[in-house]
Amino acid sequence: MDTPKSNKLDIIIPAFRGHSQNFLLVLDGISEEDAKKRIEGKTNHIVWMAGNFLDMRYALGNVLGLDEKNPQGELFFQGKALDENFVYPTLEELKESFHKISPLVYQKLLEIFDEELDKAFPMGMNIDFFPENVLNFVGMCIGREDYLCGQIGLMRRILGYEGMKYDFDTNMKY
């Protein structure tokens, strides 16, 4: 495993890499047609969930100092609600963006120091037990990714696909 410069990220680094694997595995085999299906008009579709996951990666990268723009940001920024009138990207387009941003964010996670993680990062939550700093934003992004992979996993099953397999690719280093 890569060693981060901040031991505050000892849990985050393997979670990030695990989520990278989960993201690809949970999408494995899903057709483009099924990826845009909603359940009784009440759920988000898989493309929206995958796009939101990707938007978390770009947001995390930006907070860590990357100057990368999400090519589909206008559709997903800050969990923007699904709009059936929008033309959403394909899963393949989202995966391409995923493979572009993820190694860059991973490298930033390895390089960041405690002082940078401790910097204030206002999120507007105003919760007394939740310091609004870069480290907690990183944690929130990781939590959101986990949630979204779970939602996609549930949609897999609802749409008749097998459950996600944990066939991790140990050669993928992000």
N, C-alpha and C positions, 0 to 999 in steps of 0.2 A: 504494500500500500504506500502511496505517496504520503509524505509527511508535511503537514501544513506548518507555516511559521507561527501560527497561533494555536496553542493547545485547546483554546476555546472551541475549535472546530473539529475536535477529535470525533465527535458524533456526527457532525454535519457532513464531513467528507465521505464516509461510507454510505450515508443516507443519500447524498447527491448521486453517487455512482449507482446505488441500488435503484433509485428512481429513474435514472437514465435507462437502465435495463428494463425496468417495469414498464416504462412508457412504450418502448418498442415492442415488448412482448405482449402487452395488453392490446396493442393495435394489430398484432400479427394475424393475418388471414381475414380481417374484416374488409368486406367489399366497400367500395366507394358509395354504392347505393345504400347499403345498410348504415353506413357511417353518418348519413343525413336523416335517418329515421328518428322520429320522436314517439314516445309512448303516450297515446291518447292526447296528443297535443300539449302534454303537461311537462315533459322533461326537455332538457337540453339534448341536442344530438351529440354523437361522439365527436364529430368535427369541431363543434363548439368547445367541448371539453378538452380536446387535444390542443386547440388553438389557445385556450385559456392557460393550459399547462405551459405552452410555449411562451406565452406572454409573461408568465412568472419568471421564466429563464431570462428573458430580455430585461425585465424589471430588476432582477437580481444583478445581472451584469452591469446595468446602468448605475445602480447604487454602489457597486464595487469599482466603478471608474471606467467601464467600457463605454465607448461611444458607438454602439451598435443599435440600429433602429430595427424594430420588428417590422418586416415587410407587410404583415397583416395586422399591424397594431390598431388601425382604425376599427377593426371588427371586434377586437378582444380586450382593448385597454381597460384595466381595472375591472375586469369581469363584466364588461358591457353586455347587456341583456341580448339574448338571441333574438334576431329579427329575421323572420321568414322571407322578407323582401331582399335581404342581402344575398350576394353571390359569395359563398364561402369557398375557401381554397380546398383542394383535395387533400386527403391524408398524405399522399406522396409529397405534395408541396410543403406541408407542415413538417414532415420528416426531414426534408432537405434543410429547412430552416433550423430544425432541432440539431442536426449534425453540424451546422455552421456555428451556432451560438454556444452549445453545451461545452465543447472543449475550451472555449475562451473563458467562460464563466468558471469552469473547474480550475483553470490555471490561476485566475484571480483569487479564488478561495484558498488556494495553496500559498499565495504570495502575501495575503493581507496580514497585517500586524494587529495586536491587541488594541493599540491606541486608535486605530481606524475603526475597529469593531465597536469600541466604546463611544464613538462620536454620536451625538444626538442626531436622531433622524425622526422628525415629527411625522406621525401617521394619523393624528387626529382621533386616537382611540380614547384618550383621557381615562385610562384605567390605572388606579393607584398601584397595583401590583405588577404592572407591565411597563418597564422603562422603555421609552421610545428611542431606541438606538439602532445602529446598523446591525449589531448581532441579533437583536430580536426580530428585525425585519428579515434577516437571512432565515431565522427559524420559522417565521410565518410563511415564507415562500416554500420551504421544505414541507411544512404541514399542508399547505394548499396543494402541492404536487401529489402528496400522498392521498389526499382526499379525492383529487381528480382521477388518479389511477384506480382507486376503489370504485368510483362512479362508472368509469369506463368498463371495469371488470363486471359490474352488475349489468350494464347494458349488453355486454357480450352474451351473458347467460339469458337475458330476456329475449335477445334476438336469435337465440338458438345456437350460439357458438359454444365450443368447449370452454371450460375455465382456462384462465391464463396459466401457461407453463412457466416454471422458473428455470429455464435453460439459459442461464447467464453466459454471456460471451466474455470470458476473462481477458480477451485481447483488447476489448474496448476500455480505454483508459480515462473515461469521463462519465 
